[in-house]
Amino acid sequence: MSGLTPDDLVAIEEIRGLALRYALAVDRRDLDALVALFVDDVDAGPHGIGHEALKASFDESLRAVGVTMLFVGTHLVELDPDDHDQARGTVYCLGRIQADPGSPRMIEQAIQYSDRYHRSDGEWRFVGRKHELFWGVALDEQPLAQPPADWPEHQVGVGTIPHRYESWQRFWA
């Protein structure tokens, strides 16, 4: 990473923040916050182009699963040396995912996102994210099949997150 300027380091940190905000928006089912992380003319595949199309795509895919918890780990950002408003990145993520909204069955996925980023008006956003799996595995223990933890009274059991988030409640209303 030699030769990076202070501006480069700021750009890298801002880009890393995108992946973190993405994970929180997915876990909270905050679709408005989620699509705002993408460029205005994002390609949402069969749903079309733009934020409304992307919102429809996320709505469809996130309704197919229940509770998610995305943990962002390794994140390599490569700034384009010829265009300081373009970058690429590779993000590793572990996801704990309720297999479907009505099931206690949980899976774990080891995910790699291959990202493209663009800076416009001083703000970095995703141009696109490619989601690929290292693996997915069913978990032996089913954390959502427990009684409530009533934290801090008990350390083991089901907690209040994500159900207490207003965005989660709106999504499932």
Secondary structure by P-SEA (a helix, b strand, c coil): cccccaaaaaaaaaaaaaaaaaaaaaaacaaaaaaaacccccccccccccaaaaaaaaaaaaaaccbbbbbbcbbbbbccccccccccbbbbbbbbccccccccbbbbbbbbbbbbbbbcccbbbbcbbbbbbcbbbbbccccccccccccccccccccccccccaaaaaaac
